[in-house]
Amino acid sequence: MKKYFVYILASNKETLYIWITNDIIRRIYEHKNKLVEWFTCKYNIDKLVYLEETNNIESALKREKQLKRWKREWKIELINSINPTWKDLYIEE
């Protein structure tokens, strides 16, 4: 069964980036190593601070869109609810 991830990256507590992927290890590696010229590269956003997993692409897309519409304050509360110290959740293998 395929897995999909909705994730939030941060640069300290300043800029947030929300996206989805089906390969979280590869995607975060790309962000951290600036392998693709994305918004995250430009603003040095590479700290994984929030992650949700699902087996359904439609629910992942729906959740991503929902989170992107949220007020910044709600996003920060969501991150704080599972990662109050905003530690990097990415573990290099």
N, C-alpha and C positions, 0 to 999 in steps of 0.2 A: 504494500500500500504506500502510495506516495505521500510525503509530508510537505507541508507548506508553512512558512514562518512569516509572521508579521513582526517587524522589529523597529526599534527606535534607537538611533545613534545620537550622540551628543558631543558637543565640544564644551567641556565643563558643563555649566548649566545655562549657557547662552543660546546656542543654536541647536534645534532639534531636526531630525530627518527621519521620516517614516516611509517604509517601503515593504515589499514582500519578496520572498525568494523560495525556491525549492531546495536550495543548497546553502544553508546558513554559514557553514565553515568557509566555503569558497568565497561567498559574497563578502563576508567580513574581512577575510584575508585581502580581497581586492581593495576594499575601503582603506584598510590599514597601510597597505603598500602603494597606495595611490596609482593603481594599475589602470584605472579608467578615469577620464576627465569628467567627473560628475560634480555636482554641487558640493558633495562631501569633500572632494579634493580641494576645491577652491577655498572652503572655509575650515579645513582641517578637522572635519567631523569624523571621528573613527572609534569612538567609545560606545560599545554595545551596552545600553542601560536597561533595555526592556525587550522581552521576547515572548511571543505567543505561538503555539503550534497547533495546526489543524490538519486533517486529512482531506479537506475539501477546498478546492481552489476558489469556488464561489464565495464561501464563507470568509476566506482569507482576503479576497478582493473587497468584500463588503466591509470587513473590519478595518482594513487599511483606509478606505474612503471615510468611514466613520471617524477614525482617529484624526485624520487630516482636517476634518471639519471642526473638531473640538477646539475649545478655547485653550490657550497655552496653560493656564492655571489647572485645567482638568488633566492635561497631559502630564504635568509635573506631579499632580496628586497620584496619578496612575503609576508613574515610575516610582515614586516614594513608597507606594503601597507594597511593592515587592523588592525594591532596591533603594532603601532610604539613604545609603551612603553614596549612591551613584557609582558603585565600583564597576569596572569593566567586566562584563559577564562572558566575554570571549576568552576561551582557553585554547592556546595554540597547541597543535598536536605535533 
